[in-house]
Amino acid sequence: MVVLSRIRTIVPFSAGAALASLLLCASIAMAQSAMPADPQPESVQRFIGMFSDPDVQHFLQQQSQAARHVPEPTPEAPNRDPSFSEFAMRFRAHGSGLLGAVNSFPLEATRAWAMVETDIEANGGTRPIFLIAAFVAAGLAAQRLFWWVSAGWRTWMSHASYATVSGRVVALAARLLWAGCYVLSFGLGSIGFFLLFQWPPVIREIVVGYLLAIVIFRLGNALLDVFLLPRAEEEGGFRVVPLAGDAARHWTKRLGYLVGWYAFGWVTIRLFGTLGFSLPARQLAAYCLGLILLLIGIEAVWRRPSRSSSSQTSRIGMRARNWLWTAYFFAVWLLWVVGAMRLFWIVVVGAALPAAIALTKASVDNILRSSAAEEDGHKRSTVVSVIVERGIRAALIVAAIILLAQALDVRLTEMTMQDSPLLRLVRGLLSAGIILMVVDLAWNLVRVLIDRKLGATEAVLEAGSDRERRRMRIRTLLPILRNFLMILFVAIAIMMALSSLGVEIGPLIAGAGVVGVAVGFGAQTVVKDVISGVFYLLDDAFRVGEYIQSGSYKGTVESFSLRSVKLRHHRGAVFIVPFSELGAIQNLSRDWVIEKMTITVTYDSDIEKARKIIKKIGLELFEDPEFKATTIEALKMQGIDSLGDSGLLLRMKVMTLPGQQFTLKRRALRMIHEAFHENGIKLAVPTVQVSGGNDDAVGAAAQQTIAAHNAAIAAGPA
């Protein structure tokens, strides 16, 4: 539901419009790039061949060197910006060519139709439109045959399970394969059947071109039906893009229109080139076809389903966004018409790339989501999800960078001295972007692997076991390894990015070494802390969760950094101790612990009876389920430790797992006290005895002293 709510916010207002604009702009640009060049006449070819003459090359070289000595600009004739003037000249030439194409288009259309009529007569008078209709019918028949043959396949897909990630991936792959075969059957039945016969060249180009456009249209609809599944609520199934039903139906229809019109326009422009239309005439036709795409995109934005909120503020905001997208689409179309292709591609990529990334992320999360991986509301990324999501995102960004590099005429693999500083900076930024994407993918993959390993060690195992010790060691070392790798990846990314920008990193690395030595001398304590921590970890001196004591510091190890350890005292205080100050460590949480206990009884007590009572209590505690798992050796009495002033000092001991002795000790002392009381064994109580030589004389002296003291009080100040 979180993914669904997020994609409802992203797709209707960003992804849908931006993807529509991407199709619109790509179709416009591709239509223009698909225009074939005019054939060169023989005179032009002879003129080009003159440049291979050595004398002509020598003359041109001399003229080029003489042209380099250009006089400085004067106030009367200022030097204008060559890029602006060049663009102005190209724009004027472009505009005049289009105006000329408006006048010459009917004549060129008449000439082209004459070529078509010639081939129609050679073919017996059969019109291309009838041939297209006939072979479309043949393709539909082949498609129907495949539908009948694949009935079992469709039945399996309708009953496929989408409860697990593997089930969704398998079902989605099966649906994609079926859609591809379904469209392929139409293509083989229409185009393949048409190519079996001999046709005149022009008719062959026309029929094959428009049959190919129909195949592209049907393929686009099939893919949209797989990913958006507009009838998921009625038929059941899994929708890859997490959209609501009305939004899925809306975008399936509109994007299908865009794909179909693009295919029709692309084929039409290529056929115009085959029929001999001039370049301005083809451009004029492409702009008109692109205008239809513009209208389809604007209609798709304005009529897209709105969100559930129907407040006045929401409607105003939605209307404002619609106008913004309308202005954006018109600006893109206008940039293409005026020939500003560099700015055109920057605007297209700037809007389409974030939408494509967001749409990809939501779709991947929807496919790879797992209820087991979302415990307590926290989503845990998997290795597959990171590879797929980050990999697709990196591929999209790299493709956008390569596209912009080609549009801006920036060669990423070359750098010449003739390049301007701005061009070198742009090349470096594009290369640095590719490097950062690759490093980001590698870091996220490593981070997810470490986090998943840490997540697998959250459950506490049997205290004192080998698996528990291994778990604690992993939880101690992996966070430090993660921090180290993060610093390493950042350093590598920065160095490679600087290198792509043209910065010499060799002196930087050497300078960093010198600075590192200087910092090492000035920060010896920090270096000592880091090195001491490394050896503490190599020696496995302590782990996270263990209770240690070092000098005046003691507590449970909570976490590490590169130079210190955090200890939580049992009374709540936190000590952050540098590794260099720890010194000798007393680890109170390893393997086992022996707890010594003493108790004092009177001299007339039965020691043998006391021993049997203590032994019986020790066995009872050893068999108690509360203490059985943590007690290694049962409680027993070791004998009389010493003859005290007030009684006999009895010593006992018990062996338990670390940290478990305190609860058992309190229970044992309580049970011993109760058992001794029931069996008449008295606990010794400390007393003080005062003795003298003559008791009567001492008493009389004391009476005299008291009487003298009372008389002094009665006399008062006098």
N, C-alpha and C positions, 0 to 999 in steps of 0.2 A: 504493500500500500504506500510505503514511503516513496518507492520508485515511481509508482503511478502518479502520485500527487506532484512529484517533481517534474515528470515529463509532461504532465498536463500544463504546467506553467511554462516549460521551455519550448515545447514543440509548437503550440498554436501561434506563439508570438515571435519566435526566433527561428526554430528549425524549419517549420513549414515554409515560411516566407523566404528564408535564406536559401533553402534547397530549391524552391521554385525559381528564385533568382539565379541560382547556379545553373540550372537547366536552361533558363532563358539566355543567360549571358554566354554559356558555353556553346549553345546552339548558334547564337549569332556569330561568335568568333569563329567557330568551326565552319560555318557556312561561308564566311569570307575567306578563310584559309583554304577551303576546298576548291576555290575557283581556279581552274587551270589557266596557265599563261597563254597568251595569244601565240600562235605559231609564228616563228621568225621567217621573214621572206629571205630569198636567196641573196639579195643585195646586203642585208644585214649580216648574214653569215660570212660573206666575203670581207665585210668591213671588220668583223671581229677577228678574222684570220690574219689581217694585216699586223696585229699586235705580236704575232710570233716572229716577225722580221727583226733581226738584231739591230739594224740601223734605226728602225722606228722606235725600238725600246731605248736606244741610246739618246735619241732626240727627246723623247718624253722625259727621260731622267734629267737632262739638262734643263728643260723647261720647268720641271718640278723644283730643282735647286734654285733657279732664278726667282721662282714665285715665292720662295721663303723670305726673301728680303722685302718685306712689306713696310711701307713708311708708317711712322707712329700716327695715331689719330690726332687730329687737330680740333680746337674748339669749334671751328666752322663745320667739321665733319666728324661728329662723335662716333665712337665705335659702338654699334648696337649689339645686343645679346644675340649670338648666332642661333641659339636654340629657339628663341621666341620668333625670330625672323624666319627661320626654317619652317617652324610650325605654321606661321601665318601664310607662307607661300604654299605649303602643302594643303592647307585648308582652303585657300582660294582655288587652287587647281582641282581639289576634290569637289568643291561646290560647283565649279564651272563644268566639270565632267558629268556630274549628276544632272545639271540643267540640260546639258546636251543630250544625255541619255533619255530624258523625258521626251524630247522631240524626235529622237531617232528610234525609240523603242518600237513604235508601230511598224516601221520599215524593217527592222531586224526581225520582228515577230513574223511578218509576212514572208521574209526570206526563209526563216526556219520552218514555217509551215509548208512551204514549197518542198523543202527537203523531206519532210515527213510524208507529204502526199506522194512524192516519188516512190518512197519505199512501200507505201500502202498499195499503190498500183502494182508494184513488183510482187507484192504478196497476195494479189488477187482481190484487193479492195477491202480486206478485213481491217477494221479500225483497232488501234491498240487498246481502246477501252473495253472492247468485247473480249479481246485476248486476256486482258487482266481479269475480267469477271470470270471467264471460263477457267483460268488456272487457279484463281482463288477458290472456285467451287471444287476443283480437284484437290486443293490443299485441305479444304474443310472435310472432304470425304476421307482423305488419309488420316486426318486428325480424329474423325469419328471412329475409324477403324482402330486406331490406337486406344481410344477411350473404351471401346468394347473389349479389346485384348487385355487391357490393364485393369479389369474389374476387380480381380483379387488384390492387386496392389493398392487400389483405392480403398477397398474394404479394410485392409490392414492399417492404412494411414488413418482411417476414421476411428479405429479402435486403439490407436497408439496411446501409450501412457506418457503423460507429461509431469509426473510427480517428482521425478528425479532429474538431475542434470544430464546424465547419460541418456535417459529416455527422451528428453527434449532435443538433445543434439542429434540423436539417431533419427527421430521423427522429422526434424527440420531438414536434415540431409536428404531423407527420402522424399520429402515434399519438393525440395529444390531439384533433385534428379528427375522426379516425375514431371515437373513443370518444364524442364529443359527438353525432355523427350517429347512432351506434348507439342511444344513449339517446333521442335525439329521435324516431327512428322508432318506438320503443316508446310514447313519449308521444303522438305523433300517432295511432298505431293504437288506443290505449286511451282517453285523455281526449278527443282530437279526435273520434273516432268516437262517443263517448258524447254529446258536446255537439251532435251533429247532430240529436238527437231532443229532444222536449219531455218533461220529467219534473216531477213534483211538487217543490216547493221543498226540503223536508227531505231527500227521497231524493237530489235533485240535490247538495245540500251534502255528504251523507255519501259518496256514490260518488265525486264529484270530489275530495273531501278525501283519501280513502284511496288513490285512484289517484295523486294527487299525491305522497303519502307513498311509494308504491312507486317512482315515478319518481325521487324524491330518493335513495332507497336504492340504486337501480341506478346512478344517476349517481355517488354516492359510491364504490360498488364499482368502477366503471369508472376513476375518477380514481386510486384506490388501486392498481389493477392497472397503470396507466401508470407511476406514480411508484415503486412498490415492486417491481413485476414479480415476483410470488412464484414463477413457473415459469421464471425466467431460466436456471437450470442445465439444464433439460430442453429448452427451446425456443430458447435463445440470445437475445441482445438486450442492451440496456443498461438497468441499474437506476439511476435518478436518485439515489435515496437510497442511499448506499453501505453496505448492510447485508448480513449473511450470509443465506444462503438460508432457514434455519429461522426467523431473526428476521423476515425479510420476510413469510413465510407467516403467522407468528403475528400480527404487527401488522395485516396486511391483513384477516384474519378478524375480529379484535377491534374494530378501528376501523370496519369495515363494520357490525358489530352495533350499535355506538354510534350511527352515523349512522341506521341503520334504526329503532332504538328512539326516537331523538330525533324523527324525522319522524312516526312513529306517535303519540308523545305530544303533539307540537305540534298535529297535526290533531285529536286527541281533545279537547284542552282547548278549541280553538276551536269544535268541534261542541257541547261542553257549554254554551258561551255561547249558541250559536244555539238550543239546545233549552231555554233558560230556567233553567239551573242558577244558583244564587246564587254570589256571589264566594267565600265561605268554602268552599262545596262544590267549586268549581273549584280552589281552592288545595289542598284536601285531596287531590283527584285528582292534581294536579301533583306534590305531595310524594311520593305513592306511586309515580308513574311515575319521578320522579327517583331514588327508592330503587333501582329496577331498574338505572338507569344507574350508580349507585354500586356496585352489586354487579358489574356488567360490568367497570367500571374496576378494582376490586380484584382480580377474577379474572385480568384481563389482566396486572396487575403480578406476581402471585404465580406465574403459570404461564409467564412470559416465558422464552425460552431463556437459559441462563446462559453465561458466557464459558468459555473452554477450561480455565481454572485450576480444579482440583477440590480444592484444599487445604482443610483445616479452617478456617483463618482466612478464606479467601475465602467459604466457605459461610456462616460466621457473619456476615460483613459484608453479604452479599447478603440474608440473612434480616432483619438489622437495617434495611436500606434498605426492604425490603418492608413492615415494620411502620411505618416512618416515612411511606411513601406511603399506607398504609392509614389512618393517623391523619390525614394531610393531607386525603384524600378525605372522610373522615367529618366532619372539622371544616368543610370547605367546605359539605357538605350541611347540616350543623347550623346554620351561619351563615345560610344561605338560609331554612331553616325558621323560625328565630326572627326573621327580618326584618332582620338587621344587614347591609343591602345594601352600605353603604359599605365596611365591613371585608371583606365577601364579595368585592367586585371588586378590592380591594387585594391580597388573598391570591391570587386567581386570576391576576391580571396578574403579580404578583411571581414566580410559579412558571412560568407559561406563556411569558412574554416571553423569558427567557434560553434556554429550550429551543427556542423557535421561531427565535431568532437563530442558535444553534449548528447547528440542523438546516438552516437556509437556507444558512449559510456552507459546510457540508460538501457540500450538494447542488450549489451553484454551482461550488465548486472541482472537484467530480467531473465536471460537465458541461464546464467550460472548461479542464480540465487538458490539458496538451500536453507530450509528452516533450521537444520542442525547447525548451520554456520552463523545463525543470528540468535544467539542466546543473550538473554537479559537486555535486549534492544541494541546490542553492539554487533555491528556487521564485521565479520572477519574476512579479509581478502584471502583468496586462494592463489596458488602459484599459477594455475591455468587462467584465472580471471585477470591477474596482473599481466601475464604474457599477452593474452588476447587484447585486453583493453589498452594497455600501454603500447603494445606493438602496433595496433591499428592507429592509435593516436599519433605515434611517431611516424608511421607511414603516411598519414594524412598531412602532417606538418612538413615532412620531407618532400612530399609531392607538391605541396603548395610552394615551398621554397624553390624547387626546381622549376615550377611553372613561372614564378615571378622572375627567376633568373633568366629564363628564356624570353619572357616578355620585356624585361629591362635590358636585354642584350648583355647580360653579365655571364662570363664564362667562369664557372666555379673552379675549374681545374687549371686555369691559366692566369698568369699575371705578367704583364709586360710593362716596360718603362714608359710606354706612351699612355697608360691609363691615368686618368685624373685621380686626385686624392679621394674625391667623393665616390668614384667607381670602385676604387680599392676598398673603401670603407664598406660599401654595400656588399661587395663580394665577401669580405671578411665576416660581416654580420650574418649573411646567409649561411656561410660555412659553419660559423659558430653555433647557429641555431640547430643545424643537423647534428653537430657534436654533442650539444647539450641534450638533445632528444635521446641519443643513443646512451649517454651516461645516465640519464634519468631512468630509462628502461632497465639498465643493469642494476642501478641502486635499488629501485623498487622491487626487483626480483629478489635481490639479496635480503632486503629488509623483510619481505614477506616470509621468506624461508626461516629467518631468525625468529620472527614473531610467532610463526606457527610452532616452531620448536619450543619456544618459551610457553606458548599456550598449552602444549602437550604435557608440560611439567608442572602445571598448576595444582593438580591433585596430589595431596599428601599421601605418601605410601607408608608402609610399615616402618615405624620408628626404629632406627639402628640398622636397617637392612642395607644390602649393597645397592639395591635400586634406589633407595631413599638418598644414600650418600651420592650416588651418581646424579640424581635429580638436583640436589642442592649444588653440586659442582657446576652443572650446566647452567643453572639460574644465576650462578656467580659470574661465570666467564662470558656468557653470550652477550649481556648488555655492554660489557667493555669491548668485545669484538665488534658489535654493531656501531658503537661510537667511533672506533678506530677506522672501520671501513667507510663510514660517512665522511670523515675528514679526508681519507685517501681519495674517495671519489670526487669530492669537492676540489681538492688540489689538482687532480688530473684534469677535471673539466675546465678549471680556470686556465691551466697551462696550455691545453689544446686550443681553447677559445682564443687566447692571446696569440698563439702561434698562427691561427687562421686569420687573425686581424693584421698579420704582418709584423708583430712584435717579436724581436729576437729573445727567445726564452732562455738561451744558453747563458748569457750574462746574468739573467734573473736567478737561475738556479745556482750559479757560482756565488752571486751576491747573497743569496739566501743561506748558502753554506757558511759564508764568512759571518753574516749577521747571527746565524745560529750559534757559532762558536762564541761570539761576543756575548750573546744573551746567556749562553751556558755559564760563562764565567760570572756574569752579573746576577744570575739566578740559580746559584748552586743548590740552594735549598729545594727549589721546585724540581730541578733535575734529580736530586737525591730522593725526593718523594716519589717521583715517577719510577725510577729504577728500583727503589725499595719495594714499591707496590708490585712490580713485575715479578720480583723474586718471591714475595709472599705468595702470589698466585701460583707460581711454578711449584713452590713447595707445598701447595695445598694447605696452608697454615690455617685458614678459616674460610667459611662459606657463608652465603646469605642465610640467615635464620639461626646461626649458631651463637652461643653465648661465650664471649671471650673476656679476658681480663689482662690488662697490660698496665702495670704501675697503678696509678690512681684512676685509670679509665677501665670501665667494665660495662657490659651491656650486650644486647642482641644485635648482630650485624644486620642492618637494614638494606644498605646499598653501597656501591662503590662509585668513585670517580677516578680520573687518571692519577690523582695525587692524594686522595684522602679516603677514609672509610667512615661511614655514619653508624654510630652505636646508639641503641636505645636502652637506657638504663631501666631496671625493673620498676623504678619509681616514676618513670615517665620522662626524665630528662634525656636530651639528645646530645651526644658528643660527636663532633666532627674532628677526627684526629688525622693529621698527616701521617703518611706511611713511615716517614723517617723518624717519628716520635714514638712509634709503637714499641720498638725494642723487642725484648723477650715476651712471648705471648703465652698465656695460659688458656687453653681451649677447654671449656667445661662441657662440651657437647659432642664428644667423640666416643664411640664404641660403648663404654659402660662407666658406671660410677659406683663407688662403695660408700654408703652412708653409715657413720658410726653414731651410736646412741649410748648414753649412760643413764643409770638410775640408781639411787641410793636407798638401801633398806636397813632396818635396824639390825643390831648385832645378834639378836635372838631369833632372827628369821630363819626359816628352813630353805637353804640355798638350793638343794636338789629339787624341792617342790617348785621353787621359782623357775628353775631351768626348764622343767617339764611344761610349766604354764607358758613360758615364752616360746618354746618349741612348737607347742600346739597352736598358739596364735600365729606363728610364722607360717605353718602349713595351711591354716585357714586363709590367710591373706594370699598365699601362693596359688590357691585354688579359686580364689575369688575372681569372677570374670572381669571385674574392674581393674585388677592388678595383674592378672595372669599374663597378658601380652607384654607387659613392661617389666616384669620381675624376672631376673636371671637366676639368682640364688635366693632361697627363702630366708626369712629372718631367723637368727639363732643367737644364743647367748655364748659369748666366748669365755666367760668365767668372771672371777673377782679381779677387778683391775687394781684396786688399792683399798687399804683400811683407813677410812676417813675419820674425821673427828666426831662425826655424828652417826656414822654407820658404814656399812659395806658398799663399795662402789662397784656395781655390776656393769660390764660392757657388752653391747650387742652390735651386730652389723647385718646389713642387707645389701645385695648387689642388684641394681636396676639399670634401665636405660637412662641416659643423661636427661636431667630435667624432670624425671618421674619420681624421684626419691622423696620429695617433700610431702606430697599427698599421702604416700604410704607411711611415712614416718609419723605424721599426725594421727592417722588411723591406728597405727600400732601402739603408740603411747596411750591413746585413750582406752584401747582394749586391755592393755597391761594394767592400767590403773584400776579398771573395773574388776578384772580377774584377781588381782592381789587383794582388793578389798573383800571380795567374796570368799577368798581362801584364807583370810586372817594374816596375810603378810603385810606388815606395816612399813610404810615408807618413812625413812628417817627424816626428822625435823631438826634443823640446827638449833642448839641451846647454848646458854652461857652459864657457867658455874663459878661462883666466887667462894673461896674457902680461906680459913684463917687458923691460928694456933689455939686461942681461948675464946670460945664463943660468948661466955658470960661477960668477960671483961670488955669485949668488943661491943656488946650490946649496951653495957652501962656507959661506956664512953660516948656512944652515939646518943643516948638519952641526955647526957649532960650537955652535949653540943647543941642539941635541939632546944633544950631549955634556955641556954644562954642566948641563942638566936632569937627566941620568942621574947625574952626579957628586953633585948636591945630594941626590938620593934616597938614594944609597949612604951619604953622610955621616950621615944620620939626624938625630936631635934635637940632636946635638953641633954 
